Amino acid sequence: MLVKFCGLKRIEDIQMCNKLFPDMIGLIFAESPRKVDVELAEKILKVKGNFIKAVGVFKNQSVFDVLKIAKRLGLDFVQLHGEEDLEYVKFLRQEGVSVIKAVEISSEEDLRKAEKYVNLVNFVLLDRPKGSDLDITQIAKLAKFPYIIAGGITLENLDKFLALSPVGIDISSGIETNGLKDYKKMKGIIERVKPLRNGGLG
Ligand SMILES: O=C(O)c1ccccc1NCC(=O)[C@H](O)[C@H](O)COP(=O)(O)O
C-alpha cells in the first residue's frame, strides 16, 4: 500500500514527511490555494529525503511546460488532473516522464475513461470531482484495474477506502487543520496503514 501526501507547500511540511516516510509527496503547480511556484518547489525539494518520491500535480497545462518543470526539478512523477488525452500522456512517457493520471469519477462511465490510461501510465488515480463530497468508493469498487484512490480520505473514513484494496491512497485536505498540513493527522494515517505497507516504490 503506497501512501501519497499531497498539497505540501512549506519547508516544515517536508520536514514532517521526512519523519513519517510517506512513499510520495505532491506539490501542486495547478491553480489552487496549495499552489507552489518552481522556485519554492526547488527549495522544498532540497529538504526532501531521497526515500520519498516527488510528484508534481498539473491540470490542463501546456505539455511543454509540464515537461520543462519535471526535468528542471527532477520530479519522479507528474500527476495530471485535467483533460489530458492519451497523446498528451504518450508524449510525456516518450520523454521519460513517469505519469499518474487522475480521473474524477462520478459514474461507472468514468471508470471506462480511466481504464484507457491503464497501459500507458505508471498509476491511475481515482478521485472525486473537485468541490463535491461524493463517496466514490461505491463506484471505485467496480473498477477492474489497479488504482490509487483519493477524494476526501481522513483517518475517520480511511477503512472504507482500504477495503477497496487500492494500490495506494492519496490524501490532502484530510491531513490539514485550518488549511495547513497537520503532523498529528499525517502520523495517524501512517500508523493506521503501517501493517498494509510493503516494499514501497524502492
Ligand atoms: O488540491 C488542490 O487544490 C488541487 C487543485 C488542482 C488539481 C489537483 C489538486 N489536488 C490534488 C490532490 O490533492 C489529491 O491528488 C487528491 O485530489 C486528494 O485531495 P483530497 O480530497 O483533499 O484529499
The ligand as a MOL file (V3000), in Angstrom:
LIG
                    3D

  0  0  0     0  0            999 V3000
M  V30 BEGIN CTAB
M  V30 COUNTS 23 23 0 0 0
M  V30 BEGIN ATOM
M  V30 1 O -5.5330 20.2800 -4.0780 0
M  V30 2 C -5.8340 21.0560 -4.9780 0
M  V30 3 O -6.2050 22.2110 -4.7360 0
M  V30 4 C -5.7640 20.6190 -6.4210 0
M  V30 5 C -6.0120 21.5420 -7.4120 0
M  V30 6 C -5.9230 21.1490 -8.7350 0
M  V30 7 C -5.5940 19.8580 -9.0700 0
M  V30 8 C -5.3440 18.9260 -8.0790 0
M  V30 9 C -5.4410 19.2910 -6.7650 0
M  V30 10 N -5.2240 18.3830 -5.7580 0
M  V30 11 C -4.8340 17.0490 -5.9360 0
M  V30 12 C -4.8210 16.3680 -4.6210 0
M  V30 13 O -4.6260 16.9990 -3.6090 0
M  V30 14 C -5.0140 14.9370 -4.4770 0
M  V30 15 O -4.4060 14.2620 -5.5210 0
M  V30 16 C -6.4360 14.4850 -4.3150 0
M  V30 17 O -7.3080 15.2520 -5.0860 0
M  V30 18 C -6.8530 14.3540 -2.8850 0
M  V30 19 O -7.2830 15.5240 -2.2990 0
M  V30 20 P -8.2350 15.4620 -1.0020 0
M  V30 21 O -9.5870 15.0230 -1.4430 0
M  V30 22 O -8.2170 16.8660 -0.4840 0
M  V30 23 O -7.6190 14.5070 -0.0330 0
M  V30 END ATOM
M  V30 BEGIN BOND
M  V30 1 2 1 2
M  V30 2 1 2 3
M  V30 3 1 2 4
M  V30 4 1 4 5
M  V30 5 2 4 9
M  V30 6 2 5 6
M  V30 7 1 6 7
M  V30 8 2 7 8
M  V30 9 1 8 9
M  V30 10 1 9 10
M  V30 11 1 10 11
M  V30 12 1 11 12
M  V30 13 2 12 13
M  V30 14 1 12 14
M  V30 15 1 14 15
M  V30 16 1 14 16
M  V30 17 1 16 17
M  V30 18 1 16 18
M  V30 19 1 18 19
M  V30 20 1 19 20
M  V30 21 2 20 21
M  V30 22 1 20 22
M  V30 23 1 20 23
M  V30 END BOND
M  V30 END CTAB
M  END
